[in-house]
């Protein structure tokens, strides 16, 4: 018999998140848990409300894909781990700003793992 409060769906979701990619990702989203949960499906990441916002923990295979996903959330954020993701996000930001200034003529690939 499972222990009281055991949630098999939550356990499975957490286990699936652990195998989704080789890079561990920790990002603080400067939003509420309710707002984050509207945009991020439970199978995609673990979300925990903290005093500073919502801690998102997940795994990623590629930093460029994760950077695009995070940018698409449309919320301010702070990358806690890994440093490489922070660097890829900075390049994506520069690229988007350049594209906006040039009317889209400067879009090129973002390099990252």
Secondary structure, DSSP 8 states (H G I E B T S, - for coil): ---TT--HHHHHHHHHHHTS-SEEEEEEESS-HHHHHHHS-TTT-EEEEETTEEEEEEEES-HHHHHHHHHHT-S-EEEEE-HHHHHHHHHHHHHHHHHHHHTTTT-------
